[in-house]
Amino acid sequence: MTNHQHATSTRARSVAGVALLVVVALAGCGSVDTGAGEAAQVGSQRLTTETVLAQTTDVVGLAAAAGVPAANPSDINRAQVSAFVEQQLTAIVADELNVAVTNSDVDRFLAKVAEQNGVTRAVFENQVAVQPGSWVTPSNLPTFARTFLQQQAIAQKLAPTGTTAQRNAALDSAISKASVTNSVTVSPRYGTWDAASARVIDPANDLSAPPRLTSPTITSQPTAPPQG
């Protein structure tokens, strides 16, 4: 599971312009197989297009504030949907295996990785949000981290004596099976759920598919201060 600055008026225009692109990316699409206004559904859990739009707009704003080159809003949208599906399926598998991750576990983990990256947690949250490919909003980072910790525990429980590759394969298999038994649907505007790779892909361009969820980290550090 993974950038840089501007003047105020230019930044505001940039955020507004990319936010408009996000709306266009959401609106310029055909029919959906989820309910009206739904981006994805896993069992009874739903992700609305409104939430996707809000998350992508947050990422765009943080990127503009940090001077990070604007990403394709469609790619950010797809990353939000893919993360949601993976988070829901991981929670299902964790429940089945009696794997528990507490809020304290999440807080300790995020404090540790922020320290390892040499920044405060607030700065870390904003910098993770603009990392290409992950685009995890600050509000969703605790859930993202919880899912990562759950996956580590699940892999260890399924293959306690296995190699890293064997544990990862066991985890992937469990998530894939959960996606079959828990009815995953994704609006075609965002792509297609691929059970084999456990992610949302764009059938027309698999290179645009977001990476699998990994430990939150930062590969480069923008110098802009955290947003209030």
C-alpha positions in Angstrom: 0.0 0.0 0.0 1.8 5.2 -1.4 4.7 16.0 -3.4 5.5 20.1 -3.7 4.0 25.1 -4.0 2.0 28.5 -5.4 0.5 32.1 -5.1 -3.0 32.3 -3.5 -5.0 33.5 -6.4 -3.4 31.1 -8.9 -3.9 28.3 -6.4 -7.6 29.1 -6.0 -8.1 29.1 -9.8 -6.2 25.8 -10.1 -8.3 24.1 -7.4 -11.5 25.4 -8.9 -10.4 24.3 -12.4 -9.4 20.8 -11.5 -12.5 20.4 -9.3 -14.6 21.3 -12.4 -12.7 18.5 -14.2 -13.7 16.1 -11.4 -17.3 17.0 -11.9 -17.1 16.5 -15.6 -15.3 13.2 -15.1 -18.2 12.1 -13.0 -20.9 13.4 -15.2 -19.7 12.4 -18.6 -20.4 8.7 -18.2 -23.0 6.2 -19.3 -25.3 3.9 -17.4 -24.4 2.3 -14.1 -25.0 -1.1 -12.6 -25.1 0.3 -9.0 -27.9 2.4 -7.7 -28.4 6.0 -8.8 -25.6 8.1 -7.3 -23.6 5.1 -6.2 -20.0 4.6 -7.1 -19.6 1.2 -5.6 -21.3 -1.3 -3.3 -19.9 -4.2 -1.3 -22.7 -6.3 0.2 -24.8 -3.6 2.0 -22.0 -1.0 2.2 -22.3 1.8 -0.4 -19.9 4.5 -1.6 -21.7 7.4 -3.2 -20.5 9.5 -6.1 -20.8 12.5 -3.9 -18.3 11.0 -1.5 -15.9 10.2 -4.3 -16.2 13.8 -5.6 -15.5 15.2 -2.2 -12.5 13.0 -1.6 -11.0 13.8 -5.0 -11.6 17.5 -4.6 -9.8 17.3 -1.2 -6.8 15.6 -2.9 -6.8 18.2 -5.7 -6.8 21.1 -3.2 -4.0 19.6 -1.1 -1.9 19.0 -4.3 -2.4 22.6 -5.5 -1.5 24.0 -2.0 1.7 21.8 -2.1 2.5 22.8 -5.7 2.2 19.2 -6.8 1.4 18.7 -10.6 -2.3 18.0 -11.0 -3.1 14.3 -11.5 -5.9 13.1 -13.8 -9.1 13.3 -11.7 -10.4 10.1 -13.2 -7.4 8.3 -11.8 -7.9 9.8 -8.4 -11.6 8.9 -8.6 -10.7 5.3 -9.4 -8.2 5.1 -6.6 -10.9 6.2 -4.1 -13.3 3.6 -5.3 -10.7 0.8 -5.4 -9.6 1.6 -1.9 -13.2 1.6 -0.6 -13.9 -1.9 -2.1 -10.6 -3.3 -0.8 -11.3 -1.8 2.7 -14.8 -3.3 2.9 -13.6 -6.8 1.7 -10.6 -6.7 4.1 -13.0 -5.9 7.0 -15.2 -8.8 6.0 -12.3 -11.3 6.0 -10.9 -9.9 9.3 -14.3 -10.4 10.9 -14.5 -14.0 9.7 -11.0 -14.7 11.1 -11.6 -12.8 14.3 -8.8 -10.3 13.5 -9.2 -7.1 15.5 -7.4 -3.8 15.0 -8.2 -1.1 17.6 -8.2 2.6 17.3 -5.2 2.7 19.5 -3.4 0.3 17.2 -4.1 2.7 14.3 -3.0 5.8 16.2 0.3 4.2 17.3 1.0 3.0 13.8 0.3 6.4 12.2 2.4 8.1 14.8 5.3 5.7 14.1 5.3 6.0 10.3 5.0 9.8 10.6 8.1 9.8 12.9 9.9 7.5 10.5 9.3 10.0 7.8 10.6 12.8 10.0 7.3 14.8 10.1 4.4 15.4 12.3 1.2 13.4 11.8 -0.6 16.5 10.4 2.1 17.0 7.8 2.2 13.3 7.1 -1.5 13.2 6.5 -1.4 16.0 3.9 1.7 14.5 2.2 0.2 11.0 1.9 -2.9 12.6 0.3 -0.9 13.8 -2.7 1.3 10.7 -3.3 0.6 9.6 -6.9 -1.4 6.3 -7.0 -2.6 6.4 -3.4 -4.3 9.8 -2.9 -5.6 8.9 0.5 -7.4 11.9 2.0 -6.6 12.9 5.6 -10.0 11.9 6.8 -9.7 8.5 5.3 -6.1 7.8 6.4 -7.1 6.0 9.7 -9.4 3.6 7.8 -6.6 3.1 5.2 -4.1 2.3 8.0 -6.6 0.0 9.7 -7.0 -1.9 6.5 -3.3 -2.3 6.1 -2.9 -3.6 9.7 -5.8 -5.9 9.2 -4.3 -7.3 6.0 -0.9 -7.9 7.7 -2.7 -9.8 10.5 -4.9 -11.8 8.1 -1.8 -12.8 6.0 0.0 -13.9 9.1 -3.0 -15.9 10.3 -3.6 -17.6 7.0 0.1 -18.6 6.4 1.9 -18.3 9.7 5.0 -20.2 8.5 4.8 -19.0 4.9 7.2 -16.7 3.1 6.1 -13.1 2.4 5.0 -14.2 -1.1 3.0 -17.0 0.3 1.3 -14.8 2.9 0.5 -12.2 0.3 -1.0 -14.9 -2.0 -3.1 -16.2 0.9 -4.4 -12.7 1.6 -5.2 -12.1 -2.1 -7.1 -15.3 -2.3 -9.1 -14.5 0.7 -10.0 -11.0 -0.6 -10.8 -12.4 -4.0 -13.2 -15.0 -2.5 -14.8 -12.4 -0.3 -15.5 -10.3 -3.4 -17.3 -13.2 -5.0 -19.5 -14.1 -2.0 -20.3 -10.5 -1.1 -21.5 -9.0 -4.4 -19.1 -6.3 -5.4 -20.5 -3.8 -7.9 -18.7 -0.8 -9.4 -20.2 2.0 -11.5 -18.7 1.6 -15.0 -17.7 5.3 -14.9 -14.9 4.3 -12.5 -13.9 1.0 -14.1 -14.5 -2.7 -13.3 -13.8 -4.7 -10.2 -11.2 -7.4 -11.0 -11.3 -10.2 -8.4 -8.1 -11.7 -9.6 -6.0 -8.6 -8.9 -8.4 -7.3 -6.1 -8.6 -3.8 -7.5 -10.7 -1.6 -9.7 -9.3 -1.5 -13.3 -10.1 0.6 -16.4 -10.7 -2.1 -19.0 -9.5 0.2 -21.7 -6.2 1.0 -19.9 -5.1 -1.4 -17.2 -2.0 0.8 -16.7 -4.3 3.3 -15.0 -5.4 0.8 -12.4 -4.5 2.0 -8.8 -2.0 -0.1 -6.9 -3.0 -2.5 -4.2 -3.2 -1.0 -0.7 0.1 -0.8 1.1 1.5 0.9 4.2 1.0 4.6 4.0 4.2 6.4 3.3 5.6 9.4 1.5 8.2 9.2 -1.3 8.8 13.0 -1.4 8.0 15.8 0.9 6.3 19.0 -0.1 7.3 22.0 1.9 3.9 23.6 2.2 2.4 23.7 5.7 -0.5 21.5 6.6 -4.0 22.8 5.8 -6.0 24.1 8.7 
